[in-house]
Amino acid sequence: MDFAITLQDGQAQMTFVGAGNIFNNIYLSLTVKKGSFFHNPAFGLRQRGRLKNTEATAALIRHDYKEALQWLIDTGRARSVDVSSERDRRQDLNRLKLLVEVVQADGRTVTFTTFKEVV
């Protein structure tokens, strides 16, 4: 049985309800520090220090997210991964909003939104 991760108030809550999509895989791929998973050191998201809020930083972070999720395509669990970003200079100068859209092998789309701290 799979376990499902739900986000409530910014915290992951574990339940033992069967997962019907790959949201768990996306969440873990983007929250586990690359190199820290003993079974596969290449798994996870590359950790970077605080970066400036520039378009070059946004492009770098989008690349890192795609790299962390590439294994979903390589293993046939997903057809495609798309990562877009928003720099909101009027509301919050210190964060970059990232929207991840993954098309599963069965054609359903799973979305995940997160923020990266920038300066």
Helices and strands as residue ranges (DSSP letters): E 4-8, E 11-15, H 23-31, H 55-74, E 78-87, E 95-104, E 109-117
